[in-house]
Every structure is written in structure tokens, then in C-alpha cells.
Amino acid sequence: MSSQHPATSITKIALCYIRLSYTREGDDRNSPDRQRANIERVLAEKEDWQAEWYEDVGGHKSGRDEESRPQWLALKSRLDDADVVAVIANDMSRLHRKNWRMGRLIDTLEHKGIALILAAPGRHQLDTSTHQGRMLAQFIAMVDESYAEDIAQRSRESIAYRKRKGITIGIPPFATVRDTDGHLILTTEGAWYMPDGTFQKGTEDDPPHADAIWRPYARTAEYMLELYATGQLGMAKVAYQLNEEGWPVRDRYGTPRLVTGDDVRRITSNWPAYGGMIVDKRAKDRPGYQDVDLDNIPFVPKHAVFPTELLETVAKVRQQRSMDATDGGIRMKATPYPLSRITYCARCEKIAEKHKNPKLRTRLHGYNGDGRTRRYRHKSGQSCGTRTRTVHCTQLEELVGRLISLLEVDPVKVEVMTQMALEVNEALGIETDTEDLEEKKQKMINMYRRKIKAAATLYGDLHISKEEYKERTERFNREIVSWQNKTTQAEKIQIELNSCLAIIQQMATLWESSSPKEKKGMAEKLFEKVIYDLDTGEITDFRLKPWADRFLVLRSHLVAGEDVPAAEQQKIALQSLQSDVLAVPPTGAISNIYLLPLTASSTLQTLSNTRNVLLWRSC
């Protein structure tokens, strides 16, 4: 028997799924728009359904498996929810291209009482609840699977043919493109190295600045191979030197950026392709210790893009510098590093902001090289100009502990902060129901008590059944409890402030005596991020979690006036806070802390800039 969802659900959710297919036709990029249009036509006929969209459109997402489709997995996790009434897709091939997977999905949806709707013209009449409809669905699924398998077989045959012809496959290695015959040649692309240290995409004959320097990608790759071939520099140091001299690489979308150690690994691993050879594995799957017989490398000189002597030297150095590490198993007593997931390098933050590339941000991760001294270490292979690369765990954790203790507030000042928040909300036009609530609460409670007495009278006079009497009394009692628990805006704010204060005080008290695992839980609960300067030993910035940053915006304005009388302090802080909230636009600058005002509407998006709570020195 099918387990149907309750028909009385107020909200009816239709899970709408879109998947981008890969075909050789140029118009397939419009596939997501076409699918959405068809699905929206179906939704227009279901006025009481609310659409919930899931789209796997970031590149090719194969329908033959599920692991590469995160949005599909998210949709499947919603199938057990009672408000879901339908799954809508353009056609069955969007959901699966495996017959057995499609059959299992149909069984699952039927068991849960969820409709399967196909939005493509001529497909939405398919009824999988009938025997004939299920047979037709299975037949369509078989055709879809056969089609996908045929495409895969043709692709394998094409790859084998290209390899026999000596033509490379896949994305060309860095700094190369394919000519009309399919062989690699050096690209003419590059980037301009600007006077401020950033890179700008462009062409060699059109400099964006008089002092800009043209950096061709082909020379970046060759220079990188030359540095590595000396055998004196590891991958991280090669990246450092290239960044210091202003040589860029680019991502797969053509945007120039700084070099990382991983870029050096990838480019040096591609020495066979640069030498005209055809390889069976990607660069990351070809470790140096697996390169054999380097004295007889079958280069193809006419298709090589760099000198084969240089490439042979790179191959030998790479083999000498790599080894097959012994698998030591799982470390059963691994020590957690409390701040490794939330602490970022301050210099890298500035570089990421300047280049407008968040991928250049780097976390400080745990490191225990000698087995005794625990440290936080900067990511290797990424140069940001910092001279100090590590910090002792105790030093950084003590600094964060002091920061937490500085966030504490005298409980006496909670009332002042509450009044500040209320007046700010009033200035922003946010309702503060501080008046008439008690009167309204008493009125509503008395009304529901009278309704309970009336229900008892009706039951006593046999006008309603016992079951209906019990249902009414329980409902009215719930309403009474609900009204008794209603609080004013001031009470809500004070409860929030007291909760934040209690948690922060508990963290400050327990931090020093807690284990690394306990510290990790506390830090990740309180902080969104901590920005640390390794050279100066300072926390230059931090961001609290949303539940706590509303508390900090008021706390920070009390810091500047702690020696001022309470009434004057409240007046000054309120004027400052109102000015910031109403005048300072969101900028996202890394050098400041921007926080939402307490209980402000989420649609305001105007933020407060707290100025005097930034630097906490370790000395």
C-alpha cells in the first residue's frame, strides 16, 4: 500500500529539475532555458503549487550517474517531506539515462504518493500510476540508455582514432592550443603586468597602461620549466619566484592570476605533452616516480612546443624529487587544530581583494613537522609577501582567547544595549510592539477561556461529540499557552542579548582549560573567519557568526565610552549607531567589520561599520 502524503498540507511543493546535456550541436546551451520554459507552462496549470528549482547546469552533468549531480541529490533528499507533491522534469532523460535507475525512481515516487510530470510537449500525458504507463516509461528509459551508450561508444572510438594519429585529447596543457590538424602549438595569449602588481587580460598590441609589461603565457610556462630544471627549487619556491617577477598563469576561463605550487606541479607533469607525446592519463594521475626509462623518451620533435632537452631534464628532476610514500594507515590519535578552518592570512586577503579573486585567500592549516611542536602554517606554493610562514598554536589560540574575553559585556549594560536597539529600530521604521501587548494578551487569553467554557456547555447539552469537545479544548489551550508566551520587542531583544552574553562568557571562561577539540567547536560556533597577520602577530579583522554579530554591533559602541556615564554613553552610542546604520553602504571591505543591526529587517542591507575593535596584538 502506498504511503500517501497528507492531502491537508497547506503548501504544495513541486520539485523542478533541470540538467544540462552535452551534445555536438551548438544550440544545446539553450537547453536549460528551454527546459525551464516547458516546466513553467506546466506550473501555470497548477496555481496552488509552489516551484522549488534544482539545476545541474554547471558544465556537463551526465545522467548515467548521480555523484556528479549535487542538485539532483539535494532534490532526492526532499522526497520524504510531506509538502512535496510532484517531481517535474522536461523529459525522463533529464532524470536518468539508466533503465534500472528510472524504474527505481518511479517505484519510489509511487510509494510516497508523489506525481512524476514530464513537461516536454507531448510527454506530460504519461501516467506512471497505470500498468500501460509504467511499461511506456520503461521503454522510453531503455531508449534513453541505449542512446547514451551509443554516444559513449562513439566517443571511445574517436579518442582511440585520434591517439593513433598522434593527436592529443582533452583540454590542452597550459600555454598551448591545437592547430587545424589537432596538434599542440604555443598560444599567443598573455596578460599585462600592471604597475600596481595586478594582471589584466588583453592583447600585446594594446597596452592598458604606459608602464604595463606584456607577459606571454608561453614564456611563463617555459621559464617555469627552466627554473624547475635547475633542480635547486621546489614547486613552491618556483611559484614564489614567478610571482615576485610578475609572471602570470590563467584559469580555464582565461582570467590571469598569480602562480601557485599546484600550477607548477601541473605544468611540469605535462612535459610529455609539451614534447609531442600522447599520454593516457591526466597530469595529476602521473606521479614522477612512475616515469620509467627516461634515457629513451619517445619525443616527437616536429610536434614539440619546447626544446626536448629541457623537457628531458624536467622529467629527470621530477623523478628524482618524487617518491612513492609508504601508506602509514589512519592516525587514530590525530590532534585537531581549533582554528584551522576559520583563520586566514591577512596578506592573502589583501591580494584576493586587489585581484578580485576569492580563490587567492588562504587558510592557515595545522602542521606538526617534527612531531612535537604544533603550528599553524601558511599554504605552500602561494606567495603573498609574508616573511613569516608559521605561528605557534599556543600563541594564536591565546590571542583568540583574549579576543573572546574582550567581547564580554557587563550584564548591567544589557539594559542600555536593549534600549539602544529599540531606538535604532524605531529610527529605521521597524515596529516595536512594547505598548498594548499585555492588554491584548489578557484579552485573548480570557476569550479562549470563555470558548473552553462554551465548548463544555455544548458538550453537556449533547450538541457536539466527545471527540469534537476534546479537539476544541486542546486547540483553545494551545492558543492560551501561545499568547502567554508572547513577548514584547524589548523582551525579545533582551533575551537575545542575554543569550549571546551567556555563551560568550562561557567561552571566555572555558577557553584556556578546554581541549583542542572543545576549542575547535567553540571557535567555529562563534567566528565566521579570523584574519591573522603572520609578520606582525596581529588579528587584523574578524567576522562573527550571524547569531553573534548583531550583539557585537552594540558591544563595539560601548567600548569607546566605557568611562563615560551610562546616560551620556547611551546617547553617544545611539547617535553613532544610527548614523552608521543609515549612512554607511555595504562595501565588503576586508579591512573593516560590517555587521547587521540588532533585529533589523533582512531587506535593509545597510550595514554598520564598527571602527574601534579591530586590532588585538599578541605582544
N, C-alpha and C positions, 0 to 999 in steps of 0.2 A: 504493500500500500504506500502511495506517495505521501511524503511529509510536506503538506502544503503550507506555504507561508500564511499568516493570518490575513484575512481579507479586510480587516478593520484598520490596517496600517494607514496613518494619516498621509505620510509621504511615500510615493511610489517612485522608486529609483530604477532607471533604465541604464544599464552599463553599456556604454557605446565604445566599440573598439575599432581602431584604425591601425593598419600595418602597411609600411612601405615595402613594396616588392622591388626586385631588381630585374629589369629586362634590358634588352639591347635597344629598344625603341626610345627615342629621345623624349617622348611626351609622358613617360611614366612618372616624371617628377610631379606631375599634377595629380597623381593618384590619391594622395591624402585629401586634397580639396574635393576631388570627385566623390570619394567615399563619404566625407562629411556632408556634402550636399544631399546625397541619397539618404543618409541616416536622418538628416533634419527633416526631409519630406515625410518620413515615417513618423517622426516625433510630432509633426504638426497635426497628425490624425489622433494623437493621444495627448489631449490637452492636460490631463491630470498627471502625466508622467514627467519626472524631472531627470534631465540627462546628466550623466556622470561620465566624462570622457577619459579614455585611456588610449594613448597614441605611441606606438613604437615606430617612429619615423626618423630617428637619428641615424641615417645610413641604412644599409641593407640588414633587415631583420628576418631571418629565414623562418618560414612556417613549418620546417621539418623538425624543429626542436623548440624548447621553451626557455632554456637557460639564457639565451641571448635576447630575450624579450622581457625586460623588467616590468613594463607596464601591463603585459598580459598576466604575469604572476601576481601583480597587485590586484588586477581585476578578479582573478580566481580566489584571492583571499577574501573578497567581499561576498562570495556566493552563499555563505552561511548566514548572512544578515537578513533579518526579517523584512526590511524595507525594499529589498531587491525583487523586482517583478519580471525583468526581462534582460536578455543579453542581445544587443543589436550589432551586427556587422554587415559590411557590404555584401559579402558572399562567404561561403564556407572556407574557401581557400585563404581568407584573411585570418581565420582562427587556427586552422591546422592544415598541413599537407600530408598528414599520415592518417590512413583509414582507421586504424585502431584507436588513435587519439580522438578522432572525431566521434567515433562510436561511444567511447567512454564519456566524452563531454555531453553528448545527447542524453545518455543514461543519468548522468549527474544532475542535469538541469530538470529532467522529468521527475526524478526523485525529490527534488527540492521545490517543485512546483513553479519553476521559472521558465518563462517563454523564451524560445530561440527565434529571433526575427532576422531575416536576410533583407537588406534594403535595396539591393540592385534591382532595376526594373525587371519584372517577370519572375523574380525569385521569392518575393515576400509572401506568396501564397503557399509556400511549402509548410505543411503541418506535420511536425515530427511526433505528435501525440498519436497518430494513426499508424497502422501497420504499413500501409502503402507509402505514407510519407517517410517513415523510417527507412524503408527499402530504397526509395529515391535518394534520400540523404546519403546512405551508404554508397550508392552507385556514384553520386557526384564526388564523394570523398575519394573513391577509388580512381576516378578520372584525374582528380587534382594530384593525387600521389604519383600516378603514372606520368603526368606532365612534369612534375618536379624531378622525378628520377631521370626522365629523358633529357632534361636540361643539364642535370649534373653529369650524365654520361657524355654528352656532347662537350661540356667544359673540360672534362678529363682528357678526352681525345684531342681537343685543341691545345691543351697545355703540353701533352706529350709530343705533338707535331712541332710546336714552337721550340721545344727543347732540342729536338733532333735537328732543327735548322740553326741552332746556336743563338736563339732569340730569348732574351730574359723575359720573365713574367713578374707580375705583381707591381707594387709601387717602386719606381726607380729609386736607387740609392740617392742620398743627399748630393746635390750639385750636378745631377745628371738628368737628361731627358732621353726619349727614344727618337731616332730618326725615322724616316719613312719606311725603312726596311726592318724596324723593330730593334735595332742595336743601340746601345748606350752611347751618348755623346755628352760633352760638358755643356751645361746650361750657360747662357749669357746673363742670367739674372743675378741680382745682387741687392745691396742696401746701402744707403748713405749713412755714414757715421757722423752724427751731428756734433757741434761744439759742446753741447750740454751732456754728452755721453749717451744719448739715446740713438736708436736706429730708426730710419724712415724708409719705407718702401718707395721705389722709384726706378728710373732708368738712368743709364750712365750719361746720356747727353742732356739731362735736365736736372741740374743740381738745385736742391731746395734752399741752399744757403751758400754764401761765398766761401765759407771756411769748411764746408762739409767735405768728407773724404769718401770716395767710392770704394766699396768693399765687395768684389765679386765673390759669389758663393764658391765658385770653382777654386779660387785661390785659398779661401778658408779651409776647404777640405784638404787641398794639397799641403798647406802649411801645417795643418793638424797632423797629417801623416808624417811629415818631415820631423816635427817635434817628437812624436812618439817613437820614430825610428831611431832616434839617438840612444834610446834605452836608459836615459837619465831622468826622465819624467814619467810619473804615473798618469793615469787618466785624469785624476782630479787636478794635478798641477798643470797639465796641458790645458785644461779648461781655464784655470786661473790666468795663465799667460795670454791666452787668446782674448779673454775678456779685458785684461789690462791694456792690450794693444788695440782693442776695438774691432775684433773680427766677429761677425755675427753668423748665426745659423738661422734657419727659418723653420716654422712648424709646417704641418701638411697643408695648411690653408694659405701659406705664402707670407705670413707675418714674420718679420725679422725679430730676433730676440738674442739674449745672451747665451753663451755656450755652457752646458752642464757636463758633468762627468759621464752621464749616460749618453750624451751625444757623441763623446769621444769613443765610448765603447761601441756604439752602433756603427760609426763611420769606419773605425779600424777593423771591425768584424766583417765589413763588406769589401775587404781587399780582393777576394776572388772576382766579384762582380766588376770592380774597377779594372781588373786585369783581363776582362773579356770572357771569363769563365761562366759556366752555367752551374748554379748550385741548387740543391734540392731543399734546403732548409733556410728559414729566415735567420737573420744575423744573431738574434737573441738565443737561437737554438743551436749555435755553432761555437761552443767554448774553445778557447785556444789550445787546450791540451789535447783536443781531438784532431787537430790538424796534423796529418802524417805525411811523411816523405816530402819534406819541404825542399829537398835538393833537386827534385824533378817536378816542379809545379807546371801543370799544362796551361800556361798562359796562352791567350790568343792575341798576339801583338797588334794585329790590324784592327782589333776592336777594343784594345786597352785605352783608357782615358788618362791614365797616369803612367809614368815610367815603370816598367816591370821590375827594375832593380829596386826601386823604392818600395814597391808593394811586397817584393820578396823579403826585404829587410823587416818591414812591418810584421809580416807573418811570423818570422823567426823570433822577433822581440816579443810578440804576443804569446807565442808558445812558451818562451822562457819565463814570462811573467805570470803565467796562469798555472793552476794545478787543480787536480780533482780532489776536492776536500772530502775528508772522511766523514761519513754521517755519524754524528755523535748521539743521535736519538733526541728525544724530547727532554729538555731540562725540567725536571719535576719541581725544583726549588727556585724557579726564576723569580727574581725580585722585581715588583712593579716600580715604575718611576712615576711619582704622583703628578708631575707637571708636563709629561712628555707630549700629551695630546693637546695642550692648550697654550704652550709657550712658544712664541715666535721671535725670530731675530729682528731687532729694530732696524738694522741697516737694510736687510732684505725687504722689510715693509716699505721703506722709502723708495727703493728701486722698483718694487712692484707698482707703487703709486705713480712714479715717474714714467714708467713704460706702459702703464695701464694694463698690466698683465698679472692677475692674481696668482698665476702659476709660479711666479718668481718668489712668492712667500715661502719661507722655510721654517719648519718646526725644529726646536731643539729636542733631540731624542736621547734616550738613555744610552750610556756607554760604560763598559766595565772591562777595559782592555787588559789590565794587569790582574784582574780577578779580586782586587781588594778595594780600590778607590772608585766609588760610583760618581759619575759625572754626567752632565748634560752636554751634548756635543752638537755643533753646527753640522748641517748636512755637507758631506764631502762633495767636491766637484762643482760647487756653486760659489762663486766669488762675489762678495759684496763690499770688500774693503775692510772688513773687520780683521784686526790683528790677533785677537784672542779667539780661539775656536772652541774652547770648553769652559765650563764653570762647575765647581764642585757642587754636588747635590745639596749638601748641608747649607751652603751659602745661599743658593737660590731659594730653597724651601724656607729658610729662616726669614728671608726677605718677604716672601709671600705671606708668611705667618704674621709679620709685623704689619703688612698691608691690611690683612683681615682685622687685626686688633684696632687699627686706625679707623675702620669703618664702624666701630661700635658707637652707640649713642647713649647718653644718659637717659634712662627711662622717663625722667621728669620732663624732658624736652619733646616727648612724643605728642603731648597735647599741643605744643606750639607748632610742630610739623603738621599735625592734623588740621589746625586752623589755617595754616598756610595753604595746604592743598585745597581746602574748601573754598578759600577766597580766590585762588587761581582758577578753579573750576567755574566759579561764578563769573570771573572776568572773561573766561572763554565761552560763556553762554551755556555751560553744562548744568543741567538741573540738579539742585541739591534739596532733596525732599526731607529737610530737617524739621519742617513745621507740619503740623496736622497729621503726621503719621500715627502717633499714639492714639489720637482721637479716631482716626479711620480704622486702626487695628481693633480698638474696643468695639466699634460699631459693627464691624464684620464678624467678630467673634460672637457677639450677642445674637446677631442674625442667624448664624449657623446653629447656635444652641437652641434658638426657637424652632429652627427647622427640625432638629432632632426630636423635640417635644411633639411637634406636629406629626412627624412620622410615627411616633409611638401611639398617638391618638388614632391615626388612620389604621394602624395595625390592630389596635384594640377594638376598633369598630368594624374590623374584617374588610376594610376597603382595599388593603394591599396584603400580599402574601408575606410569609415569614422571611423568605429569601429576599424579596424586594426591600423589606424593612431593614434587614441586616446590611444589604448593599448600600442603602441610603445613609444609615448611621455611620458605617465605616467611611463613606465618602465625605460626610459632613465633619467627622472627627479629623480626617486628614486635612481638610481646609482650615480647621481651627488651629491645628499644630503649625500649619504653614504660615498663617497670619501671626501666630505667637512668635515665630522665629524671624519674622521680617525685621530688618534693622534700618536705621536711618543711614544716610550717606556718611555722616560723621562717624557713626559706629562702624560702618564697613571699612572706612579708611583707617580708623584706629586699630581695628582687628588686623588689617593687612600690615600696618606698621609694626605692631607688637609681634606678629608672626615673624616678619623679617628680622626684627631686632633680636628675638629669641634665638633664631637659627644662627645669626652672625655671632652672637655672644657665645653660643655653644661651640661653634667652630673655633673662635679665638681661644676659648678655654682649653679645648681638647687638642688643638693642632700640635703643640710641642710634644705631647705624650703619645700621640697616635702612631700606629704602624704605617709603613708606606702605602699599604693597600687602603687603609682608612683615610689617609691624606688624599689619595687619588680620588676617592669617592666624594670627599668634601670639596676639593678644588674644582672638580668637573661639575658639581652641583651649583657652585657659586659663580664661577668665571666662564665667560664665553671665550675669552682669549686674554693672554698676558704678553705684552711686548717688552722684551728684555734686550738691553744693550750690553753685549759681551765685553766691550772695551772699557766702558765707564762703570759697569756693575750697577746699572740703574734699571728700574722698571719705568719705562718712558710712557707707557699707556696701558690701559686695561679696559675690558668691557665685561660687565656683569651679565648674568642670565636675565631674561625679561622679568622674572618674578622679583628680582632684587634691584634692577636698575631704576625702577620707579622710587625705591627707597633712597637710593644714592643721590638722586637729583635734589631732594630736600636736605639730605645729610650734608652735602657738599656746601650748601649755602649757610649752614650753621658753623662750618669750620672757620670761615673768615671772621666771624663775630662772636667767638666763644667768650671774649672778655667784655662784651657789651651787655648791658642789662637786657633781660628777656623781652620786655615790651619793645625796646628800641631795635633789638636784634630781629624780632618778628617783622617789624615794619620794613627794615632794610632788606631782609631776605626776601620778603614778599615782593617788594618793588623790583629787586634784581631778577627774581624768578619770573615774574610776569613779563618783564622786558625781554628776557631771553626767549620765553615761550612764544611771544607774539612777534618778535622781530628777527630771530636768528633762523635762516633757512637751513634745511638739511644739506650738508656738503659731503659727508662721508669721509672727512679728512682724518688721516691716520694719527695725526699729532694731537688730536683732541678727543674728548669723550662726549658723545652725543646720546642723550637719554630721553625717553618719553616722560612727560609729566605724569604724576600720580593720577590714576583713574581718568586720564584724558581720552577722548574718543580716538579710536584707531584710525579714523579717517582724516584726522587733522594733519598728521605727518609733519608737524612743525616741532623742532627739537630744541632741547636746552643745552647750551654749551657750558659745562662746568669747568672752571678755569684753575682753581687753586688746589686740585687734588691729584696732580699728575705725577710728580717725581718722588720716588721713595728710594733713598740711597742706601747702598749696602754698607757704607762706611759709618 
